[in-house]
């Protein structure tokens, strides 16, 4: 069974080598979809009976492990020295320095790696993360999916 929970957050970034508008500082209303696979829990009296995982717990884990860190932050590549230096001059600014250029593809891949361990079989029902879909805009997104075992 597959289940998906959607969360949204706001963040800024720039793509330093981009040939168009994305090379400038700008922001997005990102939407993150977390898709899990697992067996449906069938234990009478269990609060998760009939579920793969309670959606409130899917959300809580994604928020604590990823969204709270990235929400209302500027996501910047560590090699983007001018922006890293500029952001450091802003007192209390929420900056997340990444080891990759913050394209939607790289962010989706990074989000998958961050969240993968959080969902691993936490209910004893073979639960695992299958996909992270990250929307940069309503029309543009990237999917990071589990590699075939």
Secondary structure, 3 states (H helix, E strand, C coil): CEEEEEEEEEEEECCCCCCCHHHCCEEEEEEEEEEEECCCCCCCCCCCCCCCCCHHHHHHHHHHHHHHHHCCEEEEECCCHHHHHHHHCCCCCCEEEECCCCCHHHHHHHHHHHHHHHHCCCCCCCCEEEEEEEEEECCEEEEEECCCC
